[in-house]
Amino acid sequence: MTELPGVDYPWQHPGGAALKAAGKVFACRYLSYDPSKNLTRTEADDLAAHGIWAVLVWEATANRAGAGRAAGVADAKTAEAQAAAAGMPSGRPIYFAVDYDAVPTAVDAYFQGVASVIGLARTGVYGGYRVVKHLKDAGLASWIWQTTAWSGGQWDPRANLQQPLGTVRINGAECDIDTAHTPDYGQWMPGKTPLTEDDMTPEQANQLTALHDLLVPYAGWGYKNADADAASVKAGKGHIPDAYGYLTQTHTMVKAQSAAITALVAQLGKDVDTATVVAAVQKAIADAVVHVQVDVTGEPTA
């Protein structure tokens, strides 16, 4: 599973260099009616200069989402204007905060108002489990940033972002800890969004196809017959594919998949040529795979 480290913070700003040094990949920043709290273009440029993605959340007051449709319309219009001024490319989502233990249906009208302005495809929600689940199920939000607060230990598996319990101090700024759990979680830099196939040149698209072909052999391996394969080999009745499957399927293929995906995610969104990504994944797989020799008349050996 993708799990990328990030933070969010309102008034104190650690700066892009400090976030990078702390190993963070993204920063969730605010839009609101309080200019001192909001992301500015200067800050967005600083984050981008150090390879830190920005994610935007609107929060006026903690319980603002209970104020109805008109409030959602007004907030979305203001949020969209502030996001554009900060350099956010068009089409990127904005999360809207439900920062209290709301009755889920009580915020429906607000999110209907938000979506009427920026579109459902760009409408995100920050909140506890019941709220984010309800809005996603009801088709009133497309992006989820779930906090551990008001969640009772439950996590919606569709969450793009999670805010677990805990803070970290970076360059003197107290920051909440966040993790991203999908490759696209709403991140952007001024004038830049995560690379998609639509953005690729034909050469890059061909390289991505090569990467896909490289990973396909590792995608469908089963495990249910591993014990039977092992017994068959030990009895001298097995064959090389069975023995190889037994020795690799139960551990090394999982390790190879994990290493390959980790290598790929580490490169995405950093202006690295796709060929470099392919090479990184090839190396990860080569390092992870165990080479096997099998004597079908005796015990399998690695």
Secondary structure, DSSP 4 states (H G I P E B T S, - for coil): ---EEEEE-SS----HHHHHHTT--EEEEEESS-GGGB--HHHHHHHHHTT-EEEEEE-SSTTGGGS-HHHHHHHHHHHHHHHHHTTPPTT--EEEE--S---GGGGHHHHHHHHHHH-GGGEEEEE-HHHHHHHHHTTS-SEEEEESTTSTT---TT-SEEE-S-EEEETTEEEEEEEE-SS-SS-BBTTB----GGG--HHHHHHHHHHHHHHGGGTS---TTHHHHHHHHHTT---HHHHHHHHHHTTHHHHHHHHHHHHHHHHTTS---HHHHHHHHHHHHHHHPPP-B--TTS--B-
